[in-house]
Amino acid sequence: MTSSATTSDNSTTDRYLSEPELRTYLGYSPSTIRRLRRKGLPCVGTDRLRRYHLGTVLEWLGEHT
């Protein structure tokens, strides 16, 4: 049985965010996101439709920062 906090955390990290949403969530500047993307920050889509899977991004940041 899972707690509601665990379920809430999982549903939050399973979201795809736009770049502005990701910057707001992480508190990063646009230049920081660009720099991290050049280093391999995972994303899907093209420049105009780029999305970031929050759980994957958080895992990547944990391994690379």
Secondary structure, 3 states (H helix, E strand, C coil): CCCHHHHHHHHHHCCEECHHHHHHHHCCCHHHHHHHHHCCCCCECCCCCCEEEHHHHHHHHHHHC
